[in-house]
Amino acid sequence: MTRAWMLPPALAALVACGAPSPPAAVDWMTQCEEDLGLTAAECETARGFRLPEALPPSRGNRFADDPGAARLGHRIFFDPEIGRTDASCATCHQPAYAFAQDAAVAEILPGRPGLRNVPSLLTTARNDGFWLWDGAADSLWSQPLFAIENPIEMDGSRLALAQRMASPTYRADYEAVFGPLPDVSDPTRFPRAGAPGDVSWDGMNAADQDLVNGIAANVGKALEAYLRRIQSGPSRMDRYLDGERDALDAEEREGFARFVETCASCHYGPMLTDDTFHRSQMEMVDRGRATGVMTLLANPFNAFGPYSDPPSDTVREPLPLPNFATTADEMSFRTPTMRNVTLTAPYTHHGGRTLDDILTVPAPLYREGDEVVITAFLEALVGAPPPAEWSGPPMP
């Protein structure tokens, strides 16, 4: 099911130019009943799939739409020197695969594969609640900091990150967005590398740790500003919802109807996800949300922490923090979006399924042939690609 994200020029131009058409003469309810044969309630559900034109506001990041922050984040995203493994964010989130990866899990260090499938970043700025498969991040800016410090991913540290931002490579661009960097040049106060749990970090005084944490948080905020520039746009389904009836062919319309009838209890709304967690039916050692909750509570970079910008008219309020993990959280994982799904194989949190595997699982509401028409409909969920200038390494 894998396919490259880089569309042929003619097709890319066609998709990119597929802006929503003016409303057709036939209203949506009439169109839905005539084309899809759904009930009035189901038609309302289907109408809710329409992708809003604007991204939602950030949560806890007042720099999220700052152009300078986006340019800085762009550089950081493709920088293999952020960590110690010669990997950048783009090593796992590959532009050619819809900013995901065609393997089940990433393996940056030989013999040390990751535990979970790499999700696409093309819709991540539209998440409404939590990030990562287990919800350990409650903002988009905090999510990349996990990968930077993960020993089997980038194997970096917040102290090394502060030194990298203070280097001639980044200092001017960082300070143009976030203001003067604190002086981290004294190695007795600021060791060259280290994170919580390391002797180098734990031996620092709290005030200096706070300075370094502030730099790390700003790196995350710059990365979020970049990620907001690589979101995919409206799909053929969105054009159909806007009244362009020939945007979907007959098979895709049938698949749309069956998707609403059989899948919309979990996959609904503009992102086609309920943005919550469900227990995996697969025998796994991964505890999922049960560990994610505890990680979130302990993380100083959560949306209630000191490094999250206060909510404003342009910043979403943080969600209530859970108090602790429950038995329902064991082996529970976030419902993924269905947008761009045909570009992002393999599937599920461990990357062990194909689209055919998922659609042929017996379900009480499935009819014979449903997997064929639903697959056809899923092809219509591929959105317009992000601007070319943000979809690869920045120009020198």
Sequence and secondary structure as in RCSB ss.txt:
>XXXX:A:sequence
MTRAWMLPPALAALVACGAPSPPAAVDWMTQCEEDLGLTAAECETARGFRLPEALPPSRGNRFADDPGAARLGHR
IFFDPEIGRTDASCATCHQPAYAFAQDAAVAEILPGRPGLRNVPSLLTTARNDGFWLWDGAADSLWSQPLFAIEN
PIEMDGSRLALAQRMASPTYRADYEAVFGPLPDVSDPTRFPRAGAPGDVSWDGMNAADQDLVNGIAANVGKALEA
YLRRIQSGPSRMDRYLDGERDALDAEEREGFARFVETCASCHYGPMLTDDTFHRSQMEMVDRGRATGVMTLLANP
FNAFGPYSDPPSDTVREPLPLPNFATTADEMSFRTPTMRNVTLTAPYTHHGGRTLDDILTVPAPLYREGDEVVIT
AFLEALVGAPPPAEWSGPPMP
>XXXX:A:secstr
    SS  HHHHHHHHT       SS HHHHHHHHH   HHHHHHHHTT   SS   BSS TTTT HHHHHHHHH
HHT TTSSSSS  HHHHSBGGGTTB SSSS  SBTTB  SS    STTGGG SS BSTT  BSSTTTHHHHHHH 
TTTT   HHHHHHHHHSTTTHHHHHHHH        TTTS SS  TTSHHHHTS HHHHHHHHHHHHHHHHHHHH
HHTTS    BHHHHHHTT GGGS HHHHHHHHHHHHHTTTTS TTTTS  SEEE  S  S  BHHHHHHHHHH T
TSTTSTTS   BTTB       SS  GGGTTEEE    TTGGGS SBSTTS B HHHHHTS  TT  TTHHHHHH
HHHHTT B    GGGSS    
